[in-house]
């Protein structure tokens, strides 16, 4: 592990290569100072130790805050009008190649070190993906529905950790939860994200919603499913979080 070499009277940067990529022995911020011809100075007004920086306000991000309490990557996402999503961790190419040679690779998703056989090849050359098979499958699923892992976790908690339709916690725990969305919303295969309605068990998704929504409107007389479709939990959750201080509850019915 290398440490940023920037220092001065009474302070030292202290940023290490395990969290921040270093260029010519300097962290990104101090390297930018050097390129502008400036002498190294403490970051964000920390006069004692630059390592005492404020973390990005995005949950789970340990990068230093750059603008509006967000790191550079998350601030760019916000400025572009995109939903905030976790930033992919950077990994040194040489260390990654060393992992491949050893046959044990650290997954960029779960952080666990797993055998090379636990990773799908990214191309015909056989190079393994940086995410293990379960993590890569989850990334593909979240990308398909245009939602973040954080949103799914928050929605799951909002639903009381149970299926949004039948309310069964046992079924939800024993089988993978399905992300339900309004199929009439988006023309393409990928969801816009806003039409995601809730998290449901496989039975309610395959044998409940799929069958029910295929019926003609005059035959849709089941109030439980009508209430779910008209006011899905994801919609109520978004409305609650969009209002400052609002607290929403969900009864599962």
N, C-alpha and C positions, 0 to 999 in steps of 0.2 A: 504493500500500500504506500502510495506517494502522497506527500503533503504539499499544498500550494506554497511556493517559496516567497510570496509577497509578505513584506513586513516593514515596520517602521519604528519610530520611537514610541515604546510602550504598547505596541500591538503586533500581532502576527495573525495571518489569515486562518490557518488551521484547517481549511477545507481539504478533505482527503479524496483520493481517487475512487474510493468505494461508493461515493455518492455523487461526485462531480467529475466529469471528464476534464483532464488536465491537458493543456497545450503548452509545450516548452516549459513545463514545470509550474505553470500558472493555472488557476481556475479560470472559468470562462469570463467572469467579470473583470478580474485583474489583467487577463490577457487583452481584453478590450481596452483597458486603460493604457496598457503598454503600446498597443497599436496606434492609439491616438497621441502618443508621445508624452503622456502624463506620468508623473511619478506615482507609484502605488499608494493608495490611500484606503482607509477603512471603508467598508461597504455599509450603506444604509445608516450612516451616522454612528456606528459602533466604534467608539474610540479605543476600547480596550482589546477586544478580540473579535475578529470578523466572523468567527464561528458562531457567535451569539446572534444569529440572524433570525428573523421572523419566518416561520414556515408558511407556505402557500395555504390560503384559506380553504382550498378544495380538500375534502375529506380524504385522508390517506396519502396525500402528496407531501413529501418531506423536502421538496425543493424550496429554495429561498424565495420569499415574496419579492416581486419586482415592481408591479404596478397594481393599484387598487386591491392590495392584499392578495394578489395572485402571482404565481410564478410566470415567467415569460411565455411558456407554452400554453398555460391555461388562460392567460390574458389574451393571447392571440386567438384562442378558440372563442372567447367571449366577444372580442372585437369583431370577429367574422360572423357573429350571430349563431354559432353552432352550440349545441348543448355541451357542457363540460364533461369530458371523459378522461379516464386515467391516461397518463402519458407513458408511452412505452419506455421502459428503462433501456439506457444505452449500455452496450457491453463491448468490451475491447475484443477486436477480431482475433488477436493471438490467443487470448484466454479461452475464447469459444472454440477455436481449433484444437486447443489442448484438451478441452473437455471431450471433443469428438474422438480424439486419439485415445483417450482413456476409456471411452465407451460409456461414460456417465456424464449426463448433462443437467445443468441447473435450469429448471423451467422458469421463464420470465413471468409466468402467471402465478402459480402457487408457490414458487421459490424452492420447491423440493428438487433434490438431485435424484434423477431416475436413469435407468439403463437406456441406451440409444434405441432399443426396440420399442420403447414407450413413446417414441416421437414419429410422426408420419413424415415421409420424405417431401421436401418442398419442390423438387424437380426430378427429372430423370436421372440426374447424376447421383441421387441418393442422399443429398445433403439434408439433414434433419431440420424440421421446423424449430424455432426457438421456444415454442409452447408444446407441452405434452399433449397427448391425444384428448384427454378430458377438457383441459383448459382451452385447447384450440377449438374443440367442438362448441364449447360455451361461447367463445368469442364469435364464432360464425353465427350462432343462434341469436346473440344479442345484436349483432350487426344486421341480421335479417329483419329484426323488429325495430331497429333504430333506437334502442334504449341502452342505458348503462347498467352495469352490475349494481351500482349504488341505488339506482331507481328501483330495480327489481327487489333488492333487499328491503328498501323502505316500504314498498308496496306490500311485500310479504308480511312485514310487521304490522302494517295498517290493517291487513285482512285478518289479523289475529292468528297468523301462521296456520291457516286452514284454507280449504278450497272455497273460492268466492261464491260458488253456487250451492253445493250440497252442505257446506260447512263442516265437512269431515276432516279432522286433523289426522286421523289414522291413515286414511287413504292418501292424503297429501304427503305424509312422511314415508309411506311405503313405496310410492311411485314418483317418478319425475314429474314435476308440475309443468303444465303447458302454459305458454303465454298466449292468451286469447286476444284477438283483435277483430275489428269490424272489416270483413272481407269486401264490403261494398265501398270502402273509403278509397283505397289505392288501386290504380290500374295495373301497376307493375307487380312483380313478385315480392318486392321489398316493401315493408310497411313504412309509413311516414313517421311512426312513433306515437303520434297524437291519437291514433285510432286503437292503440292497445287498451283493452278493457279491463283485464284482470288476470289473475293466476288461478287456474282451475286444474282439477285432477283429470286424468286421461279418460275416465268414464264420462264425466260431465262434458268434456270437450268432444269426444268422438260419438257418444251415444245420446248426449243431451242436446248441445248447441247445434251440432252439424245436422242432426235430424230435424230439430225444431225449426231452424231458420230456413230449411228447404220446404217447409209447409206453406201453403197459401196464407195470406194475412188473416182471412176470416177464421182459419182453424187454429191460429195462435192464441189460445185462451188460457194458457198456463201462467198464472200471475207471478210465480216465482221467477221464471225465465224472462217474462216481460219486464219485471222490475229491474232485473240484472241488466238487460239490454238497454233499457231506457236510461238508467242511472248506474253505470258500471262503477266499481270501486276505484278504478284508476282515475276516472273523471272526478270523483269526489275528492280523491287524494290530491289531485292537481289543484282543484279549487281551494282546498284547505291550505296547501302550502303557498299558494299565490297571494293569500291574504295575510298580512303581517299579524302574527300572534294568534292566527286561527288554529283551532284544534278540532280535528274531525274524528269521528268514531264510526265503526263499522260493526253491524250486528250479524253479518254473515248470511242474512236471509233477504 
